[in-house]
Amino acid sequence: MRVTSTVVCRSIRHVLTAAVVLAAAALPADAQPASSCALPGTTGFGDLTQGTTYRVGDAFSSGAAEFLVRPFTWSDGRTTEDGFASVDPAAAMAGGTGLELQVNNVLLDIGFGEPLESASLRFGDHGGNINLEVNGDPRNVDDLADLSGSTVDGVRVTVVQEPEEPTGILTLDGRIGSFAIGGQELWIDDVSGYPLCPDLAIADPSHRFEEQGRRLVVTASVENLGEVESPATAVALTREGWGVAREPVRSLQPADRTEVTLSLEVPPGAHGRTVSFVVRVDPDDVVPETDPTNNEVTIADVLVPAADMALTVGSIQVRDDEVVIPVVARNQGGLTSRPTTVVTTAEGWPATTAAVPRLAAGQEAALSLEVRIPADRRGETAAFVVTIDPDDVVRRELDESNNSTETSVEIPLLGDVASDTIDAAPWLPILLAAIASAVIVSFAAKRRFLRRSRRPRMPELSRLGLELHPSEPDVHVTARPDGTPRHTVRVILRSDRAREQVRERTLR
């Protein structure tokens, strides 16, 4: 018989399930078990007592399964309640792993307490007709193999059985609310039911830094890829040394999704480093899922922003005895920088420093470096190296290669600028000097003429009849001309500070 791809996948799943069960048994007592939906409900009847017989109307349980014995329908359509189900030894009648269950002229209803997405069992069909019922839809066939590839109430039936061999594997794939199997000479073992489960997954994770690089913000979607509603849970964002951020996630219907935002404060010393983060839904494993492996996403190689100091040097100017270097300092990183400096150096020149203020991300500041010209460096070409943050005050910059630049300028000799002007126009300073001299002489002559024509003649002091010496420090002579030939002369005699003589006469 041809084995379909569905059967191969299901068989692989059975093998993986067995491996997971064995691995879980080997886990330490304090280890967290896998989610219940990652493992099927199974039974091998090993917990029953050999020789026990169940008849129509009896109910019993084994492992994760519940069983109910119901009447059987023969191939001619008649039903019987005289059959039984008994626990047989491991006689390889079903090809199972331990005790087997003989199903003789009864229909055995099998349930796992919840809807299933698939079910499987081992069987040994040793004669008579077969009853198979899925979701209340019955089938009555001579051999189980007759149903392989068919669909019963939306559930696909697959039978894997070697030719001429009575044993095989029955698999049901689809939404199973209930199923039952019965026969006349039928043995079953290793019954498994895979319940319908939610399946939470992280989708579309993204990250950004806020508060000028001091906080990481991660946004992601949580979606339910399963077939049943998921219970409420949480999402966690973790990074060793950063702590844990958690946000609640509401209950999600199948195919539903919700967006969550988580944030962590960037710890000191992390700026400028490349790190990774883990986003996980249901971090406490409270949701039984079909596939827990898609609960976690790693956001790798995230560069934590830092300041990035850079500079631009403008056109250098030479003024008298100094060189002026204009500089624009800027922070092209994502984090506010600390106050620092910018310095210029050149061989044989004094170093000059200017303060750089604290700069926010994208901010810049215009500065000026004024360097005094050494006398022995005139006539040379000076190569200035301008460096921002020379003392590494701004730690862990994103790019240290843009902190320094070199620029050159020719330093003229003293008098070079004046000599160049004279050579270019030798008659210009001579002409300007001649014009200035003529103006000065003319102005002085005119001033003397006006002073002589307007100033009244001062009378002789001897006409006052006083014997005075105007050069003496205590003698003050004041003439008050009134625009006529008459003059009033005021003489103050101060032989000492205690007294004074004032004589005033009018002369013609």
Secondary structure, 3 states (H helix, E strand, C coil): CCCCHHHHHHHHHHHHHHHHHHHHHCCCCCCCCCCHHHCCEEECCCCCCCCCEEECCCEEEECCEEEEEEEEECCCCCEECCCEEEEECCCCCCCCCCCEEEEECEEEEEECCCCEEEEEEEEEECCCCEEEEECCEEEEECCHHHHCCCEECCEEEEEEECCCCCEEEEEEEEEECCEEEEECCEEEEEEEEEECCCCEEEEEEEEEEECCCCEEEEEEEEEECCCCCECCEEEEEEECCCEEEEEEECCECCCCEEEEEEEEECCCCCCCCEEEEEEEECCCCCCCCCCHHHCEEEEEEEECCCCCEEEEECCCEEECCEEEEEEEEEECCCCCCCCEEEEEECCCCCCEEEEECCCCCCCEEEEEEEEECCHHHCCCEEEEEEEECCCCCCCCCCCHHHCEEEEEEECCCCCHHHHHHHHHCCHHHHHHHHHHHHHHHHHHHHHHHHHHHHCCCCCCHHHHCCCCCCCCCCEEEEEEECCCCCEEEEEEECCCCCCCEEEEEEEC
